[in-house]
Amino acid sequence: QVQLVESGGGLVQPGGSLRLSCTASGFIFSAATMNWYRQAPGKERELVSSITMTGHTTDYVDSTKGRFTISRDNAKNTAYLQMSSLKPEDTAVYYCNAQYFATHYWGRGTQVTVSS
């Protein structure tokens, strides 16, 4: 059974930091491109960041470049999203996504709220 379990969300003040984790099971983690998406209230889900299977290539939506860092540990079947200099507009539910060959797997999401 495939599972993606996110953790690390919460309430943080503007300018603060959070690290999200996504632990995977049920498929070969090292064979999947890992992505983080987010969805704010009333908005469409957007791709925030991606990391290739080996971790050598990463990509970010423009609004997060220089503030967010995606990484992965294939030995631990875990992907991470380090978020710094957080802004109120980063408030959203963050979802982990695994692109495994032609299949996409999703986690249930973790809430990130940036507010003073």
C-alpha positions in Angstrom: 0.0 0.0 0.0 1.4 3.4 -1.1 1.6 6.0 1.6 2.9 9.6 1.7 2.8 11.1 5.1 3.6 14.8 5.5 4.6 16.4 8.8 6.1 19.7 10.0 3.4 22.2 9.2 2.1 24.7 11.7 1.6 28.3 12.7 4.7 30.6 12.2 5.2 34.3 12.2 6.2 36.2 9.1 9.9 35.8 8.6 10.0 32.5 10.3 11.0 29.0 9.1 9.5 25.6 8.9 10.7 22.3 7.6 8.2 19.9 6.0 8.9 16.2 5.7 7.3 13.6 3.5 7.9 10.0 4.4 7.0 7.5 1.7 6.3 3.7 1.6 4.9 1.2 -0.8 7.0 2.0 -3.8 10.6 2.5 -4.8 11.2 6.0 -3.5 14.5 6.4 -5.3 12.7 5.9 -8.6 10.3 8.7 -8.1 10.5 12.4 -8.8 9.3 14.2 -5.6 7.2 17.3 -5.7 5.7 19.7 -3.2 2.4 21.4 -4.1 0.3 23.9 -2.1 -3.2 25.1 -2.2 -4.4 28.2 -0.6 -8.1 28.9 0.2 -10.0 29.8 -3.0 -7.0 29.1 -5.2 -5.8 26.3 -7.5 -3.2 23.9 -6.3 0.2 25.0 -7.5 3.5 23.2 -7.9 6.0 24.7 -5.4 9.1 22.6 -5.9 10.5 19.5 -7.5 13.5 17.2 -7.1 14.7 14.5 -9.4 15.3 10.9 -8.3 19.0 11.4 -7.5 18.5 14.9 -6.0 20.8 16.5 -8.5 18.2 18.8 -10.1 15.7 20.9 -8.3 13.2 23.5 -9.4 11.1 26.1 -7.7 8.1 28.4 -8.4 9.4 31.9 -8.8 7.7 33.2 -5.6 9.7 30.8 -3.5 13.2 31.0 -5.1 15.9 31.9 -2.6 13.6 31.1 0.4 12.6 27.4 0.0 15.0 24.4 -0.4 13.8 21.0 -1.4 15.9 17.9 -0.6 15.6 14.2 -0.2 17.2 11.3 1.6 16.7 8.1 -0.4 18.0 6.0 2.4 15.2 7.2 4.6 12.5 7.4 1.9 11.9 11.0 2.9 11.7 14.3 1.0 11.9 17.7 2.7 11.0 21.2 2.1 12.9 23.8 4.1 11.0 27.1 4.1 12.5 30.3 5.3 11.6 34.0 5.3 8.0 32.9 5.3 5.3 35.3 4.2 1.6 35.4 4.8 1.0 34.5 1.1 2.8 31.2 1.8 -0.2 30.2 3.9 -1.7 27.0 2.3 -2.1 23.3 2.7 1.2 21.7 1.4 1.0 18.4 -0.3 3.7 15.9 -1.0 3.5 14.3 -4.5 5.5 11.4 -5.9 5.7 11.0 -9.7 6.5 7.3 -10.0 6.7 6.3 -13.7 3.2 7.2 -15.1 1.5 7.4 -11.7 1.2 10.2 -9.2 0.8 9.5 -5.5 -0.4 12.2 -3.1 -0.2 12.7 0.6 -3.1 14.2 2.7 -1.4 17.5 3.2 -0.1 19.6 6.1 -1.3 23.1 7.0 1.1 26.0 7.0 -0.1 29.2 8.4 2.0 32.4 8.3 0.5 35.0 10.6 1.4 37.4 13.3 
